[in-house]
Amino acid sequence: MLNNQLLTRRTTLLGMTSALAIAPAMPAMALTKSEAETLINKLTSDVMATINAGKSKSAMFKDFEKIFARYADVPLIAQKALGTTWRTASPAQRKAYVSAFRGYMARFYGKRFEEFIGSEIKVKKSRKTAGGYLVDTNIKLRGSSAFKAQWHVIDARGKTLMYNLFLEGVSVLSDVRVQIGSMLDKRGGSIDKLTAHLRTAG
């Protein structure tokens, strides 16, 4: 039975990584096991370095935006989170929304990263899947037992990128979709109003 503190920390990690959490419906291409594991090693190393750097919140948020952009296909994640409204958006609206989405995720979850100071994330193994590789990691939260997280990595248009995260078998895909869907509904389905909100929300 998990204690309340561990549940809270897991919920924070769930949210933090929902910005990276869209699983692709495509076959693996030239991606290798080594490349997938290397990506996750670098991603988790950068995340933990940012958390433990002791920077101001604004500086930390900027670092997380860069991490998301570097290791995940943020435009695709933002598109999937928006759902069918994406189809009716103009190129300019899509560009503005994606930028606002990335910033929102960095701010909203960055505020909760203090719980992860001093934690450890270690790559354990990986296996090939229809969409690339699932890379297993153990996450050891300070003062709590370790738990399993799986990172779904694929070859995305010739780039090795992370698309989804599973915490003990549970995908975080639904979290980001629910968040963005709720915000969009409250604004009458207007992508422009949603974008404006995301620029300051979090």
C-alpha positions, -999 to +999 in steps of 0.1 A: +000+000+000+016+033-011+017+061+015+002+095+007+035+112+001+045+087-025+011+090-042+016+128-043+050+125-058+039+100-084+010+123-094+035+151-098+057+130-120+027+119-140+019+155-147+054+165-154+058+140-181+024+143-197+040+170-219+059+141-234+032+115-235+018+107-269+024+071-282+027+069-319+009+046-342+038+039-365+063+011-369+099+014-356+124+025-383+162+027-380+161+032-342+184+010-322+182-001-286+213+018-277+199+050-292+167+047-273+185+041-240+209+069-247+181+093-252+164+084-219+197+086-201+203+121-214+167+132-209+165+121-172+200+135-166+190+169-178+157+168-159+175+159-126+203+185-132+177+212-137+158+202-106+189+201-084+205+233-099+190+256-073+179+282-100+150+306-098+117+292-109+117+313-141+151+301-150+141+265-143+109+268-164+130+280-193+153+250-189+124+226-189+110+242-221+143+234-238+144+199-225+109+192-238+118+207-272+151+187-273+138+152-264+101+151-273+080+158-304+062+187-287+043+198-318+028+163-322+020+160-285+003+194-286-017+184-317-029+152-301-039+170-269-060+195-289-079+168-307-101+175-337-098+213-332-063+210-346-077+203-381-096+236-383-067+257-370-047+278-394-009+274-396-004+306-376-028+294-349-011+260-347+023+276-343+011+299-315-007+271-297+023+248-297+045+275-283+020+283-256+015+246-248+052+240-243+055+270-219+024+260-200+037+225-193+071+238-182+055+262-157+026+241-144+047+211-136+079+229-129+063+244-097+059+209-084+095+197-091+108+205-056+096+171-045+121+155-068+152+171-055+177+144-046+159+117-064+175+091-088+164+078-122+183+048-136+178+030-169+175-007-163+166-024-197+146-019-229+127-040-253+115-035-289+079-027-295+057-021-326+064+017-322+100+016-312+114+008-278+102+008-243+130+018-220+125+007-183+138+029-155+137+028-118+128+060-101+140+063-065+122+092-047+140+105-017+126+088+014+105+064-006+109+030-024+117+029-061+090+023-087+090+015-124+086+039-153+087+030-190+096+055-217+084+049-252+110+060-277+107+060-315+123+071-347+103+102-356+110+114-391+147+104-387+150+118-351+151+098-319+123+112-297+104+102-266+066+099-271+050+083-241+056+074-205+040+046-185+041+046-147+038+010-136+019+002-167-004+033-168+000+057-197-001+094-190-017+102-224-051+107-209-039+134-184-027+159-210-058+153-232-081+159-203-063+191-192-063+207-227-098+194-235-112+210-204-095+243-210-108+243-246-144+235-236-144+264-210-134+287-238-161+277-262-138+256-284-117+287-294-081+278-300-071+315-299-086+319-264-070+286-253-036+298-266-040+331-248-048+312-216-019+288-219+006+317-222-001+327-186-015+296-170+004+273-148 
